[in-house]
Amino acid sequence: MARPHFLTEEQWNLLLANGKRSVAGDDLDPAPVVKLFTPDAGATWLLTEVDPDDEDIAFGLCDLGLGCPELGSVRLSELLSMRGRFGLPVERDLWFKSDKPISVHADLARQAGRICDSDQAGRHLEFLDMNKIQETGGRWPRRKRRSIVPGPKPGSSEAS
């Protein structure tokens, strides 16, 4: 397969090199080489390697916007043909840089329910009370409903 247009020559070569090291049996946990996303569909991919035997298959952290990001493979030809709800193609994040291994990104994404950079994930997780989530069996705690109507609460002495 020829290099997809959304990858630079340098990124393509690094993805292939990581793939060759992986096939050779090296114990790899590389930082993502590239971040791809759909600007109008909420999907994101952090890719670390391309299979040297089938250059259409890339490996990385995949998030289709459904709240369950996972490590896995994706066909680059499918990414090339994918379009979001407004017809926009998959794009490369031009400013993405990571020095953290893919396992760190995967752990943060599982906790946050989406791929985000480590700063975003840290801020997101600060707002969560992990004890409440654990008490509810991993489900988000329910929030109490608040009245959006100004004035006294129904049933209060001022409501009569």
C-alpha positions, 0 to 999 in steps of 0.5 A, a space after each residue: 500500500 502506498 503511504 496515505 495522504 494524511 501521514 507524512 513520510 517521516 511518520 510513515 517510516 516510523 510506523 513501519 519501523 515500529 511494525 518491524 520491531 514488533 514483528 521481530 518480537 521486541 517488547 514495545 510500548 512506543 509513544 503514538 506516532 500520529 493522531 488521526 480524527 474525524 472532525 465531524 464524527 467524534 472518532 480518534 486514533 493514536 497509531 503506533 505501528 503499521 504491519 510490515 507484511 500488510 501495510 494497510 493494517 495499523 495498530 494503536 488506540 482506537 476510539 470510535 466515540 462510543 465511550 470505550 476506547 481500546 487498543 487494536 488494529 484498523 485498516 488505513 484504507 477504511 480510514 481513507 474512505 471514512 466520512 463523518 456526518 458532514 462528509 469530512 474525511 479523517 484528518 491528522 492532528 498537525 500539533 500532536 506530540 507525545 512522549 508517553 507510551 501508548 499504554 499510558 494513553 490507553 489507561 487514561 482513555 479507559 478512565 476518561 471514556 475517550 482519548 484525550 491528552 494527559 493534561 485533559 485526562 488529568 483535569 477530567 479525572 479531578 472532577 470525578 469522585 472515584 469512590 462513588 463510581 466504585 460504589 455504583 459498580 463502575 456506573 456514573 453516580 446519579 446527580 440530584 435534579 435541580 429545579 430550573 424554575 426560579 422561586 420557592 421549592 414545591 412543598 416549602 412553606 413559601 410555595 403556598 
